[in-house]
Amino acid sequence: MVIAVVLTLLLAASARAAGPKLDAKWQKAGGSELTLTVTLERGWHLNANDPDRSYLIPTTLEITPLTGSTVESIRYPDAVVHSLAFAAGTALRLYEGTFAIRVKLGGALPPRFDAQLAYQACSDETCLPPATLAVPYEGAP
């Protein structure tokens, strides 16, 4: 019985250490505008692009230089402001749930390009090491 409890606790800790489920999908927003919709597992958050504190890791979208077009702007969503258990009394700028990053390109919309979403996932109790998710654009619906 004790072994089963220990194994259950180890498996739960291992699953939490792996980090939250994070999904990102591109959509055409019209013309040469695209939206990267990011969905983050409940109970987790990412620091906003402008986290308001130099020691916090911002969420950023980096697009590999394009042939025949340019990145005119990347617009991050408004942050949600919360105070969390590990930083009681301190308001933090966060993204949680589902949020959208809008990209405006100059020139023709390429059929494909590489992009990376850099972020740091945190729960109310802990932060994981910074991570990067490849989010290539391959002709959105």
C-alpha positions as a LaTeX table, in Angstrom:
\begin{tabular}{lrrr}
\hline
Residue & $x$ (\AA) & $y$ (\AA) & $z$ (\AA) \\
\hline
Met1 & 0.00 & 0.00 & 0.00 \\
Val2 & 2.79 & 2.44 & 0.90 \\
Ile3 & 4.57 & 1.64 & $-2.36$ \\
Ala4 & 1.41 & 2.43 & $-4.35$ \\
Val5 & 1.05 & 5.83 & $-2.64$ \\
Val6 & 4.72 & 6.68 & $-3.27$ \\
Leu7 & 4.43 & 5.66 & $-6.94$ \\
Thr8 & 1.28 & 7.77 & $-7.35$ \\
Leu9 & 3.03 & 10.79 & $-5.83$ \\
Leu10 & 6.10 & 10.30 & $-8.04$ \\
Leu11 & 3.97 & 10.01 & $-11.19$ \\
Ala12 & 2.00 & 13.15 & $-10.28$ \\
Ala13 & 5.22 & 15.09 & $-9.64$ \\
Ser14 & 6.70 & 13.85 & $-12.91$ \\
Ala15 & 3.59 & 14.92 & $-14.88$ \\
Arg16 & 3.67 & 18.38 & $-13.28$ \\
Ala17 & 7.40 & 18.76 & $-13.96$ \\
Ala18 & 6.79 & 18.05 & $-17.65$ \\
Gly19 & 4.74 & 21.22 & $-17.80$ \\
Pro20 & 1.31 & 22.15 & $-18.98$ \\
Lys21 & $-0.32$ & 21.28 & $-22.26$ \\
Leu22 & 0.11 & 24.21 & $-24.63$ \\
Asp23 & $-1.45$ & 24.31 & $-28.10$ \\
Ala24 & $-0.86$ & 26.98 & $-30.76$ \\
Lys25 & $-2.61$ & 27.28 & $-34.14$ \\
Trp26 & $-2.36$ & 29.81 & $-36.95$ \\
Gln27 & $-5.43$ & 31.34 & $-38.60$ \\
Lys28 & $-5.76$ & 33.85 & $-41.41$ \\
Ala29 & $-7.25$ & 37.09 & $-40.14$ \\
Gly30 & $-7.64$ & 38.69 & $-43.58$ \\
Gly31 & $-5.21$ & 39.98 & $-46.20$ \\
Ser32 & $-1.69$ & 39.58 & $-44.89$ \\
Glu33 & $-2.75$ & 39.36 & $-41.23$ \\
Leu34 & $-2.47$ & 36.17 & $-39.19$ \\
Thr35 & $-3.48$ & 35.19 & $-35.69$ \\
Leu36 & $-1.63$ & 32.67 & $-33.54$ \\
Thr37 & $-4.20$ & 31.34 & $-31.07$ \\
Val38 & $-2.56$ & 29.86 & $-27.99$ \\
Thr39 & $-4.42$ & 27.63 & $-25.53$ \\
Leu40 & $-2.82$ & 26.85 & $-22.19$ \\
Glu41 & $-3.89$ & 24.14 & $-19.76$ \\
Arg42 & $-6.04$ & 25.31 & $-16.84$ \\
Gly43 & $-4.09$ & 26.08 & $-13.66$ \\
Trp44 & $-1.08$ & 27.44 & $-15.57$ \\
His45 & $-0.15$ & 30.86 & $-16.93$ \\
Leu46 & 2.59 & 32.51 & $-19.00$ \\
Asn47 & 4.17 & 35.86 & $-18.24$ \\
Ala48 & 2.86 & 38.59 & $-20.53$ \\
Asn49 & 5.05 & 40.00 & $-23.32$ \\
Asp50 & 5.52 & 43.05 & $-21.08$ \\
Pro51 & 5.68 & 41.40 & $-17.64$ \\
Asp52 & 6.46 & 44.68 & $-15.85$ \\
Arg53 & 9.38 & 43.18 & $-13.91$ \\
Ser54 & 12.86 & 42.68 & $-15.37$ \\
Tyr55 & 13.38 & 39.29 & $-13.71$ \\
Leu56 & 10.29 & 37.70 & $-15.34$ \\
Ile57 & 10.62 & 35.88 & $-18.68$ \\
Pro58 & 8.32 & 37.49 & $-21.28$ \\
Thr59 & 6.27 & 35.55 & $-23.82$ \\
Thr60 & 7.62 & 36.33 & $-27.28$ \\
Leu61 & 6.90 & 35.26 & $-30.84$ \\
Glu62 & 9.88 & 35.19 & $-33.19$ \\
Ile63 & 9.39 & 34.78 & $-36.93$ \\
Thr64 & 12.27 & 33.65 & $-39.14$ \\
Pro65 & 13.03 & 36.25 & $-41.83$ \\
Leu66 & 10.67 & 35.86 & $-44.76$ \\
Thr67 & 11.39 & 35.92 & $-48.48$ \\
Gly68 & 9.16 & 38.41 & $-50.29$ \\
Ser69 & 7.46 & 39.80 & $-47.18$ \\
Thr70 & 8.28 & 41.46 & $-43.88$ \\
Val71 & 6.88 & 41.36 & $-40.38$ \\
Glu72 & 5.25 & 44.77 & $-39.93$ \\
Ser73 & 3.93 & 44.17 & $-36.42$ \\
Ile74 & 3.35 & 41.58 & $-33.73$ \\
Arg75 & 0.54 & 42.58 & $-31.37$ \\
Tyr76 & 0.31 & 40.73 & $-28.08$ \\
Pro77 & $-2.97$ & 40.52 & $-26.15$ \\
Asp78 & $-3.78$ & 42.61 & $-23.11$ \\
Ala79 & $-2.48$ & 40.92 & $-19.98$ \\
Val80 & $-4.62$ & 39.58 & $-17.18$ \\
Val81 & $-3.43$ & 40.99 & $-13.83$ \\
His82 & $-3.39$ & 38.63 & $-10.85$ \\
Ser83 & $-1.68$ & 38.23 & $-7.50$ \\
Leu84 & $-0.46$ & 34.64 & $-7.02$ \\
Ala85 & 0.40 & 32.59 & $-3.93$ \\
Phe86 & 4.16 & 32.71 & $-4.53$ \\
Ala87 & 4.05 & 36.52 & $-4.93$ \\
Ala88 & 1.30 & 37.51 & $-2.51$ \\
Gly89 & 0.33 & 41.16 & $-2.72$ \\
Thr90 & 2.16 & 41.65 & $-6.02$ \\
Ala91 & 0.11 & 42.09 & $-9.18$ \\
Leu92 & 1.60 & 40.14 & $-12.09$ \\
Arg93 & 0.86 & 40.59 & $-15.81$ \\
Leu94 & $-0.09$ & 37.18 & $-17.27$ \\
Tyr95 & $-1.67$ & 35.24 & $-20.11$ \\
Glu96 & $-3.92$ & 32.32 & $-19.24$ \\
Gly97 & $-6.52$ & 30.15 & $-20.94$ \\
Thr98 & $-6.81$ & 31.00 & $-24.63$ \\
Phe99 & $-5.24$ & 34.16 & $-26.05$ \\
Ala100 & $-4.30$ & 35.48 & $-29.50$ \\
Ile101 & $-1.12$ & 37.02 & $-30.88$ \\
Arg102 & $-1.74$ & 39.03 & $-34.06$ \\
Val103 & 0.84 & 39.33 & $-36.83$ \\
Lys104 & 0.71 & 41.77 & $-39.72$ \\
Leu105 & 2.94 & 41.02 & $-42.69$ \\
Gly106 & 4.03 & 43.39 & $-45.43$ \\
Gly107 & 3.99 & 41.98 & $-48.95$ \\
Ala108 & 2.55 & 38.68 & $-50.06$ \\
Leu109 & 1.51 & 36.09 & $-47.49$ \\
Pro110 & 4.10 & 33.31 & $-47.79$ \\
Pro111 & 2.86 & 29.72 & $-48.06$ \\
Arg112 & 5.17 & 28.73 & $-45.19$ \\
Phe113 & 7.51 & 30.20 & $-42.58$ \\
Asp114 & 9.13 & 29.17 & $-39.32$ \\
Ala115 & 8.26 & 30.76 & $-36.00$ \\
Gln116 & 8.96 & 30.08 & $-32.32$ \\
Leu117 & 6.94 & 30.93 & $-29.24$ \\
Ala118 & 9.23 & 31.49 & $-26.24$ \\
Tyr119 & 7.61 & 31.44 & $-22.80$ \\
Gln120 & 7.87 & 30.45 & $-19.16$ \\
Ala121 & 4.97 & 28.44 & $-17.77$ \\
Cys122 & 4.06 & 28.88 & $-14.12$ \\
Ser123 & 1.37 & 27.61 & $-11.78$ \\
Asp124 & 0.24 & 29.38 & $-8.63$ \\
Glu125 & 3.07 & 27.60 & $-6.80$ \\
Thr126 & 6.01 & 27.17 & $-9.16$ \\
Cys127 & 7.62 & 28.25 & $-12.41$ \\
Leu128 & 9.19 & 25.87 & $-14.91$ \\
Pro129 & 12.36 & 26.67 & $-16.85$ \\
Pro130 & 11.84 & 28.82 & $-19.96$ \\
Ala131 & 10.77 & 26.86 & $-23.06$ \\
Thr132 & 10.38 & 27.36 & $-26.80$ \\
Leu133 & 7.63 & 25.86 & $-28.95$ \\
Ala134 & 8.06 & 25.63 & $-32.74$ \\
Val135 & 4.95 & 27.12 & $-34.39$ \\
Pro136 & 5.60 & 26.95 & $-38.14$ \\
Tyr137 & 3.04 & 28.52 & $-40.44$ \\
Glu138 & 2.03 & 26.16 & $-43.22$ \\
Gly139 & $-0.94$ & 27.81 & $-44.89$ \\
Ala140 & $-3.67$ & 28.40 & $-42.31$ \\
Pro141 & $-7.32$ & 27.67 & $-43.07$ \\
\hline
\end{tabular}
